[in-house]
């Protein structure tokens, strides 16, 4: 099976927990990583452009699917539990593979690769149309 097909198959990670299959949504993994990066559910919601209740619901589904709590929630934000620290690398890999699949499959046939260019916005002002 080609890399693109494997990546597509991994788009939804199937986890077998207590003899029941639970689907893990890529958005749940992205939300998990956003909370890790920003330190709170509210900051992650702002970064993802969703409501805090959406972030909470995604985390609840993820934790239910994994059968464990991933975060310790308190007034200062959220910190990872031991299970959360163990899941972190898996979440990064899951999101990375999904992004690679999206890029490879979504690339028109006349192109062979994508090019990403990043710079400070002040440098782009003269280059971008108004």
C-alpha positions in Angstrom: 0.0 0.0 0.0 1.4 3.4 -0.9 2.3 6.1 1.7 -0.7 8.2 0.7 -3.1 5.3 1.3 -1.5 4.5 4.6 -1.8 8.1 5.7 -5.5 8.2 4.7 -6.1 5.1 6.6 -4.5 6.7 9.6 -6.6 9.8 9.3 -8.9 8.2 11.8 -7.0 6.3 14.4 -8.9 3.2 15.6 -8.3 2.4 19.2 -9.5 -0.8 20.6 -10.5 -0.2 24.2 -12.2 -3.0 26.2 -13.4 -4.7 23.0 -15.1 -1.6 21.6 -13.7 0.4 18.7 -13.5 4.2 19.4 -12.7 6.6 16.6 -10.3 9.4 17.4 -11.0 12.6 15.4 -8.1 14.6 14.1 -9.7 17.7 15.5 -9.5 16.1 18.9 -5.8 15.5 18.6 -5.3 19.1 17.3 -7.3 20.4 20.2 -5.2 18.4 22.6 -2.0 19.8 21.1 -3.4 23.4 21.2 -4.1 23.0 24.9 -0.6 21.7 25.5 0.8 24.7 23.5 -1.3 27.4 25.1 -1.7 26.0 28.6 -5.5 26.4 28.9 -8.8 25.5 27.3 -9.7 29.1 26.8 -6.4 30.0 25.0 -6.7 26.9 22.9 -10.2 27.8 21.9 -9.1 31.3 20.8 -6.2 29.8 18.8 -8.4 27.3 17.1 -11.2 29.8 16.5 -13.8 27.7 18.3 -15.7 28.1 21.6 -14.4 26.9 24.9 -17.3 24.5 25.2 -16.2 22.9 21.8 -12.7 22.5 23.2 -14.1 20.9 26.4 -16.4 18.6 24.4 -13.5 17.4 22.2 -11.3 16.7 25.2 -14.1 14.8 26.9 -14.6 12.6 23.8 -10.9 12.0 23.6 -10.5 11.2 27.3 -13.6 8.9 27.1 -12.1 7.1 24.0 -8.7 6.6 25.7 -10.3 5.7 29.0 -8.2 8.2 31.1 -7.8 11.8 32.0 -5.3 13.7 29.9 -5.3 17.0 31.8 -5.3 18.3 35.3 -7.7 21.3 35.2 -7.3 24.2 37.6 -7.8 28.0 37.8 -4.4 28.6 36.2 -5.2 26.4 33.2 -4.5 22.8 32.3 -1.5 20.6 32.7 -0.8 17.2 31.4 -1.3 14.1 33.5 1.1 11.1 33.1 -1.3 9.7 30.5 -1.4 13.0 28.7 2.4 13.2 28.5 2.5 9.7 27.1 -0.2 10.6 24.5 1.5 13.8 23.4 3.9 12.2 20.9 1.1 10.1 19.4 -1.1 13.1 18.9 1.8 15.0 17.2 2.4 12.0 14.9 -1.3 11.6 14.2 -1.8 15.3 13.2 1.5 15.3 11.1 0.4 12.2 9.1 -3.1 13.7 8.5 -1.5 16.9 7.2 0.9 15.0 5.0 -1.9 13.0 3.5 -4.0 16.2 2.9 -1.0 17.8 1.2 0.0 14.8 -1.0 -3.6 13.9 -2.0 -4.8 17.5 -2.4 -1.9 18.5 -4.6 -3.0 18.9 -8.3 -1.2 16.5 -10.6 0.7 19.2 -12.4 2.5 20.0 -9.2 5.1 17.8 -7.6 5.6 19.6 -4.2 4.4 22.5 -2.1 6.4 25.5 -1.0 5.7 27.3 2.2 7.2 30.8 2.7 7.2 32.6 6.0 8.3 36.0 6.9 7.3 39.0 9.1 4.2 40.7 7.9 6.0 44.0 7.4 8.1 42.4 4.7 5.0 41.2 2.8 3.1 44.4 2.7 4.7 45.7 -0.5 4.4 42.3 -2.2 0.8 41.4 -1.5 -2.0 43.1 -3.5 -4.2 45.5 -1.5 
